[in-house]
Amino acid sequence: MKRFLIIKLIAVNLIVVGFAVVVVWLAIDTLAAGYFVTLMEKYHISPEPAHAMFVDSIHRYLIWAFAGAIFLAVVLSYVMNRRILGPLTRMTSITGEIAAGEFSARVPVATADEVGRLARAFNRMAENLEKIEHLRRSLMIDVAHELRTPLTNIRGYLEALNDGVLPPAPETLSLLQDETLRLVQLVEDVLALARADAAGSQLQLTAVDLKALVETTVATFAPALAGKSLAINLHALESPPTIQADRDRLARVLRNLTTNAVQYAPQGTVVDITIREDAGMVKIDFSNVAGDVLSDDLPYLFERFYRGEKSRSRHLGGAGIGLSIVKELVEAHGGKVHADLADGIIHIGLTLPQAEDAQAGLA
């Protein structure tokens, strides 16, 4: 009995029914029978045989009512408790499946009551676990794939040098150094992505002048801008709103967005950066000529290791992690990222809550 909740619930109902019958039984014996005797004496009728007949009849019908009440209580309790405990039993079974790695299992939702809401919450948890597991596996595959290319190149050059196929010339050593630096940069990017994943509980919020931070970030890209003959136009109010954010992590977000714009904007074009307020939110938008980016690429731009045009991205050295880091850090601040394409211009940016909203969301 200790192991089955349904037996406990039925037992509770039977105790209640039994208690009610006992109370009625005693009430008849002590009160109703006394009233019956008084009534018989009032009309000068011998009470003894009528009293015995009355009490026996009442007890007999009470016993039948008690049996019927117990039967009905057992049937209804069983049916109702099965409806309540059925989803819980399935949750127990499905929990075992999820623990074994089968994240696609779901609990059927048959009601809209508390048990139904619990089942829906359980299914949402299972869906999130499935997404996390999918991301983990994808990340492992993508990291292994990205690491394999520079390692294969380094191995090939070293074998060629060892076999005497290539001379130890400065050009060969320079190629080896480039591949090594590329490998180091990839490892640093993966580490930065891991840190971005854990940023939500480690934010050091301070008041940040967004316009000044954007100007400081853009200034560090002056050589790269000059090398591609790019111009940057900053559009913002004279006194844009101050936001509550982790300055270092927000600076990383802006650097990644600027890097993305500088790398993929066609040479000799203009990159527009817009800062504006909208319904209690602050929006930062980087826009430039789309180049090779297609509308089909937009839903995947913030995914890890995604590169729309593989050969061009690899030539530029990108691993497809920069915008993923942007997404993780922005969401840690309670904001959202966006990517749109219109009239050949791509808009990539973020929306952050203003100071009071940011603090409330992180409290």
C-alpha positions in Angstrom: 0.0 0.0 0.0 2.9 2.3 0.7 4.0 2.1 -3.0 0.7 2.9 -4.7 -0.9 6.3 -4.4 -4.2 5.2 -5.9 -4.8 2.7 -3.0 -4.1 5.5 -0.5 -6.6 7.8 -2.2 -9.3 5.1 -2.4 -8.7 4.3 1.3 -9.2 7.9 2.3 -12.5 8.0 0.5 -13.6 4.7 2.1 -12.7 6.1 5.6 -14.8 9.2 4.9 -17.8 7.1 3.8 -17.4 4.8 6.8 -17.3 7.7 9.2 -20.4 9.2 7.7 -22.3 5.9 8.0 -21.2 5.4 11.6 -22.4 8.9 12.5 -25.8 8.3 10.8 -26.1 4.9 12.5 -25.5 6.3 16.0 -27.8 9.3 15.3 -30.6 6.9 14.4 -30.0 4.7 17.4 -29.8 7.6 19.9 -32.1 10.2 18.4 -34.5 8.9 15.8 -35.4 5.8 17.8 -36.1 8.0 20.8 -38.3 10.2 18.8 -40.2 7.2 17.5 -40.8 5.8 21.0 -42.1 9.2 22.1 -44.4 9.4 19.2 -45.8 5.9 19.8 -46.5 6.7 23.5 -48.2 10.0 22.6 -50.8 8.1 20.5 -51.0 5.2 23.1 -49.4 2.6 20.8 -47.3 -0.1 22.2 -43.7 1.0 21.2 -41.7 -2.3 21.7 -42.5 -4.3 18.5 -42.8 -1.2 16.3 -39.6 0.2 17.7 -37.7 -3.0 17.0 -39.2 -3.2 13.5 -38.3 0.5 12.9 -34.7 0.1 14.0 -34.2 -3.2 12.1 -35.6 -1.6 8.9 -33.4 1.5 9.3 -30.3 -0.6 9.9 -31.0 -2.9 7.0 -31.4 0.0 4.5 -28.5 1.8 6.0 -26.3 -1.3 5.4 -27.5 -1.4 1.8 -26.8 2.3 1.4 -23.4 1.8 3.0 -22.6 -1.0 0.5 -23.8 1.1 -2.4 -21.8 4.1 -1.2 -18.7 2.1 -0.9 -19.1 0.6 -4.4 -19.8 4.0 -5.9 -16.9 5.6 -4.0 -14.5 2.8 -5.1 -15.6 3.1 -8.8 -15.6 6.9 -9.0 -12.3 7.2 -7.0 -10.6 4.6 -9.2 -11.8 6.3 -12.4 -10.8 9.8 -11.2 -7.6 8.8 -9.7 -6.6 6.9 -12.8 -7.2 10.0 -14.8 -5.1 12.0 -12.4 -2.3 9.4 -11.9 -2.2 8.1 -15.5 -0.1 11.1 -16.8 2.1 10.9 -13.7 2.8 7.3 -14.3 3.6 8.0 -18.0 5.9 10.8 -16.9 7.7 8.4 -14.7 8.2 6.0 -17.6 9.2 8.8 -20.0 11.6 10.2 -17.5 13.4 6.9 -17.7 13.5 7.1 -21.5 14.9 10.7 -21.4 17.5 9.6 -18.8 18.5 6.8 -21.3 18.9 9.4 -24.1 15.6 9.2 -25.9 14.7 12.9 -25.9 11.8 12.6 -28.4 9.4 11.0 -25.9 6.4 13.1 -24.9 3.5 12.8 -22.4 0.0 12.9 -24.0 -2.0 15.9 -22.8 -5.7 15.0 -22.3 -6.9 17.6 -19.9 -6.6 21.3 -19.2 -6.5 21.1 -15.4 -3.4 21.1 -13.2 -2.3 17.6 -14.4 -2.6 18.8 -18.0 -0.5 21.9 -17.3 2.1 19.7 -15.6 2.1 17.4 -18.7 2.6 20.4 -21.0 5.4 21.8 -18.7 7.0 18.4 -18.8 6.9 18.3 -22.6 8.4 21.7 -22.8 11.2 20.6 -20.6 11.7 17.5 -22.8 11.8 19.7 -25.9 14.4 22.0 -24.4 16.5 19.0 -23.4 16.2 17.7 -26.9 17.3 21.0 -28.3 20.2 21.2 -25.9 21.3 17.7 -26.8 21.0 18.5 -30.5 23.1 21.6 -30.0 25.7 19.7 -28.0 26.1 17.1 -30.7 26.1 19.6 -33.5 28.7 21.7 -31.6 31.0 18.6 -31.1 30.7 17.7 -34.8 31.2 21.3 -36.0 34.2 21.9 -33.7 35.8 18.6 -34.9 35.2 19.5 -38.5 36.6 23.0 -38.1 39.7 21.7 -36.2 40.3 19.0 -38.7 41.0 21.3 -41.7 43.9 23.3 -40.2 45.3 20.2 -38.5 45.2 18.3 -41.8 47.0 21.2 -43.5 49.7 21.4 -40.8 50.2 17.6 -40.9 50.5 17.7 -44.7 53.1 20.4 -44.6 55.1 18.7 -41.8 55.1 15.3 -43.7 56.2 17.1 -46.9 59.0 18.8 -45.0 60.0 15.6 -43.3 60.0 13.6 -46.6 62.0 16.3 -48.3 59.2 17.1 -50.8 59.1 20.7 -49.7 62.2 22.7 -48.7 62.1 24.5 -45.3 61.7 27.8 -47.2 60.3 30.9 -45.5 57.1 30.6 -47.6 56.5 27.1 -46.3 57.1 28.2 -42.7 54.8 31.2 -43.2 52.0 28.8 -44.4 52.5 26.7 -41.3 52.4 29.7 -39.1 49.2 30.9 -40.8 47.5 27.6 -40.3 48.7 27.5 -36.6 47.3 31.0 -36.0 44.1 30.0 -37.6 43.9 27.0 -35.3 44.6 29.2 -32.3 41.9 31.7 -33.3 39.4 28.9 -33.7 40.1 27.6 -30.2 39.8 31.1 -28.9 36.5 31.5 -30.6 35.1 28.3 -29.2 36.3 29.3 -25.7 34.6 32.7 -26.2 31.4 31.0 -27.2 31.5 28.8 -24.1 32.0 31.9 -22.0 29.1 33.6 -23.7 26.8 30.6 -22.9 27.6 31.1 -19.2 27.4 34.9 -19.2 23.8 35.2 -17.9 24.8 34.7 -14.3 28.1 36.6 -14.5 27.0 40.0 -15.8 28.6 43.0 -14.1 25.9 45.6 -14.9 27.0 49.3 -15.1 25.6 52.4 -16.8 26.9 52.4 -20.4 26.9 55.3 -22.9 26.0 53.3 -26.0 27.0 56.0 -28.5 30.4 56.4 -26.9 31.0 52.7 -26.8 30.1 52.3 -30.5 32.4 55.2 -31.4 35.3 53.6 -29.4 34.7 50.3 -31.1 34.6 51.7 -34.6 37.8 53.7 -34.0 39.8 50.4 -33.5 38.8 49.3 -37.0 40.3 52.3 -38.8 43.1 50.3 -40.5 40.6 47.6 -41.7 38.2 50.2 -42.9 41.0 52.0 -44.8 42.2 48.8 -46.3 38.8 48.1 -47.9 37.9 51.8 -48.5 34.8 51.5 -46.3 33.1 54.4 -44.7 31.0 54.1 -41.5 28.1 56.5 -40.8 26.8 56.6 -37.2 23.2 57.7 -36.8 22.2 58.5 -33.2 20.6 61.2 -31.1 22.9 63.7 -29.4 22.0 62.2 -26.1 21.1 58.6 -26.7 19.7 56.7 -23.7 22.1 55.1 -21.2 21.5 51.4 -20.7 22.5 49.0 -17.9 24.8 46.4 -19.4 28.1 44.5 -18.8 30.4 46.9 -20.6 33.1 44.4 -21.5 30.6 41.9 -22.9 28.6 44.5 -24.8 31.9 45.8 -26.3 32.5 42.2 -27.5 29.1 42.2 -29.1 29.8 45.5 -30.9 33.3 44.3 -32.0 31.8 41.1 -33.5 29.1 43.1 -35.3 31.7 45.5 -36.7 34.0 42.7 -37.7 31.1 41.0 -39.5 30.3 44.2 -41.4 33.9 45.0 -42.3 34.6 41.5 -43.5 31.5 41.0 -45.7 30.7 44.6 -46.9 31.9 45.0 -50.5 34.9 47.2 -51.0 34.3 50.9 -51.3 30.8 50.8 -49.8 29.2 52.3 -46.7 28.3 50.7 -43.4 25.5 52.5 -41.5 25.2 52.1 -37.7 21.9 53.3 -36.2 21.0 53.7 -32.6 17.4 54.5 -31.7 14.7 54.1 -29.0 11.6 52.2 -29.6 8.9 51.4 -27.0 11.2 51.3 -24.0 13.9 49.4 -26.0 17.2 50.5 -27.5 17.9 49.2 -30.9 21.3 49.1 -32.6 21.4 48.3 -36.3 24.4 47.6 -38.6 23.4 47.8 -42.3 25.6 47.4 -45.4 25.4 46.1 -49.0 24.5 42.4 -48.7 27.0 41.1 -51.1 26.8 37.3 -51.2 24.2 37.0 -48.4 20.9 35.5 -49.5 17.5 35.7 -47.9 17.7 31.9 -47.3 20.8 32.6 -45.0 18.9 34.9 -42.6 17.4 32.3 -40.3 20.8 30.7 -39.8 23.2 33.7 -39.4 23.3 33.4 -35.6 23.7 29.7 -35.6 27.1 28.3 -34.6 29.6 27.6 -37.4 27.1 28.7 -40.0 28.6 30.4 -43.1 26.4 31.2 -46.0 29.2 31.2 -48.6 31.7 28.6 -47.5 34.7 29.4 -49.7 34.5 33.1 -49.2 34.0 32.7 -45.4 37.0 30.4 -45.2 39.1 32.7 -47.2 38.3 35.5 -44.8 39.1 33.3 -41.9 35.7 33.2 -40.2 34.5 30.1 -38.4 30.9 31.2 -38.1 31.1 31.8 -34.4 31.1 35.6 -34.1 27.4 36.1 -34.5 26.6 33.2 -32.3 28.5 34.9 -29.5 26.5 38.1 -30.2 23.3 36.2 -29.8 24.3 34.5 -26.5 25.5 37.7 -25.0 22.6 39.8 -26.1 20.1 37.2 -24.8 22.0 37.2 -21.5 21.2 40.9 -21.2 17.5 40.2 -21.8 17.6 41.4 -25.4 17.1 40.0 -28.9 19.1 39.9 -32.2 17.7 40.4 -35.7 18.8 40.0 -39.3 16.8 41.4 -42.3 17.4 41.8 -46.0 15.7 44.5 -48.0 16.6 46.0 -51.4 20.1 44.5 -51.3 20.9 45.9 -47.9 21.4 43.5 -44.9 20.5 44.7 -41.4 22.1 42.9 -38.5 21.7 44.2 -35.0 20.2 43.8 -31.5 17.5 45.2 -29.2 18.2 45.8 -25.5 15.9 46.9 -22.7 16.5 50.3 -21.2 18.1 50.6 -17.8 15.1 49.9 -15.6 13.8 47.1 -17.8 17.2 45.4 -17.9 17.6 45.4 -14.1 14.1 44.1 -13.7 14.7 41.3 -16.2 17.9 40.2 -14.5 16.6 40.5 -10.9 
